[in-house]
Amino acid sequence: MAVAGLLVVASTIFLVMVVNWIGYLQVPIVACTVAWLEKAGISPQTRRRLNRGFLALALIVGTRAIGMSTWGAANARDISHATALLRVRSALEECPAHSTVVVSAAFLYEANSFRELRALHADWLASYRQPHDHCASLISLRPEKLILTQFDWYRRYKPVVAQLAMQRDLVQVTIQNAARVRPPDAYPQFQKILQHTSWTPVVVELKWKNNGFDSPKTAHP
């Protein structure tokens, strides 16, 4: 068993090293290919087609750099990291002691500094052994607030909160999204190909009405 374990570790390290080094080989491979094409005596028409192909591939490879330096930079200028954490801390300070808050991973460390609050990770509201129903989990937990990233808000919680807001006899929902520049996650047509972790938080305040519910219980078994 020890030998098998060592083989697994060694093969994993080897694969990681190979994958990392392949990235560095891309530039010399492209340069050598271009140099070879220069000496191959290809026709002008073929050369134009190859140039277009190289340009298209360069745009695909550079999509991340282009997006982060344009749309990503606009999101970063909209709400900075420091400003976002100030908004998160202000929202947490407004919560009564011993109340429950649901927080995205990006803000979980900040929430954990409030020892009097019960901070739950936004991805873990129900047991993995059961079908996951976020709306039912929120009703069971009755959190004071949801403090979410733009990513979590648009990709998961926006329809859940809309469903919850329809139950006016149960809860009053107030949404505060400070983002002036919408990230790619805000557009369904972009969600499968683009994403950007904007720091701007979405704060959802939930004022629960007393309908015979007991104190909140965790949805975990």
N, C-alpha and C positions, 0 to 999 in steps of 0.2 A: 504493500500500500504506500509506503514511504517513497519508493522508487517511482510509482505511478504519479504521486503528488508532485514530485520534483520535475517529472517530465511535463506535466500540465503547466507548472509555473514557468519552466524554461521555454516551452512553446509559446506561451502567452507573451512573455517578454520579447521573444524573437519577432512575433507578429507585430507587436506595438512598435518596435524599432523599425521594422520594414515599412510600416504604414507612415511613420513620421518621416523617414528618409525619402520616401517617394515624393513627398511634397517639395523637397529641396531639388529633386532631379527634374522637375517640370521645366524650369527655365533653360538648363543646358540642353534638354531634349528638343525643345522648341527651336533654340538657336541652331543646333546641329541640323535639324530638319530644314530650316530656312536656308542654311549654307549649302546643304545638299541640293535643294531645289534650284539654287542659283547656278550650280554647275551641271544640272541635269539637262539643260537645253530644252526646256519645255516651251510650248507655244505661248504667245501673249494671252490668248483666250483662256488657256488652262491656268496661267499665272493669275489672271484676274479672279477666276473662280476660287483658287486657293487663297488669295488675299482676303476675299470676302469670307471664306470659311474660317480663316485665322481670326479675323475681326469679330465674327459672331462668337467664336469660342472664347475670345478674350473678354467680351462683354458678359458672357455667362459666368466665367470665372471671377470677374470683378464685380458681380452683382452685390455682394455683401459690402465691399469697400465703397461702391457708389452709393448704396442705400444708407450706410452709416454716416457718410460725409454729407449727405443732403437731407433726406427725410429724418434720419436719426439725429443729425445735428439740430434740426428744427425742434424735435421733441425735447432734446436736452436743454435747449435755450428756453423752451416754454416753461418748464418747472425743473429747477436744478435738484440734485440729490439732497443737498442741505435743506432746501425749502420743502421738499417732499417729506423729509423726516420730521421737520417742524410741524407740518400739517398732521402727520400721523400721531406725533406725541400730543398735540393739542386735542385730537379726537379721543385719544386714550385717557387723557386727563379728565375729560368730561364724563367718563363712564363711572357709575357708582361702584363702590368697593364690592368685591365678591361677585360682580357681574361677569357674564361670558361675552367674549369678543371672538369673532372669526377673522383670521388674519392671513394674508398671503405670505408665502415663504420669505419674500424680500423684506417684509416688515416684522417678521416673527421675533427676531432678536430684540428689536425695540420694544415689542409688546411684552416680552418676557422680563424686561426690567421693571414692569409694574407688577410687583409680587401680589398685590391685592386683587388683581384681575385674573380671570381664567381664560387664557389665550389658547385657541384651538387652530391648528393648521387648516387652511381652507381646502386642502386636498383630502383631509381625513375626517370627514364628518359622520361616516357610517362604517359599519363593519364590512370588510371585504368579503365576508362569507354570505352577505345578503345583497340582493339587487339594490343599487345605489340610487336613492331618491333624495336629491339635495333639498327639495322643498319640504318633504316630510322630516328630514333631519333638522332643518332650521326650526320647524314648528316644535319638534321635540326638545331642541336645545334652548330655544327662545333667547338668542343672543341679543345683547344690547346694540351692537354695531357689527357691520362687516367692513373691514378695511382691506381693500383689494388693489392689486396692480391692474393696469389697463389690460394686460394679457388675460388674467383670470376673469376680469369683469366681462369682457366682450366674448370670450371663448366659452365661458361656462355659466357665470352667475347672472348675467343680464336677463335671460329668459326665465331663470328661476325666481329672481326678484319680481319680475313682471307677473309671474303666476302667483306669487305670495301677495303682491299688492292688490290683487283682485279680491282677496279675502278681507274686506274692510271691517267686518265684524270681529276679526281676530287681531289685526295688526295695522298700524299706520306706518307707511314707508316714506322716508325722505332720502333722496339721492343727491349727493354732492360730488360732482365730477369736475375738478378744477382744470382739466386739460383744455387748452384752447386749440392746440394742434393735435388732431386725432392721429393715433398711431396706425400702422398697417393692420393691426388686430381688429380695428374698428370696422373694417370692410370685409364682409363675408367672401367676396370674390378674391381677396388677397390672402386669406387666412391659411390656405393650403400651401402657399408658396413663399409667404413672407411672414416675419414676426419681428417685433421689436419690444424689448423690455423697457418700456417707459417708466420712469420713477413716479410719475404723477399718480397719486392715490385716488381711488374712488371710495368715498365713505358713505355707507348706507346705514342710516339710523332707523332702528326698528322699535316702535313704541307698542308693546304688546298690551292687549286688553285682557282683563281678568275674566276668563271664561271657564273657570273651574279647573284650570291647569294647576298641577302641583309644581314645586320648584323644578327648574330645568335639570334634566339628567343627560348624561352623555349617551350618544348613540352607540358607543363601543360596547361590546359584551363584557 
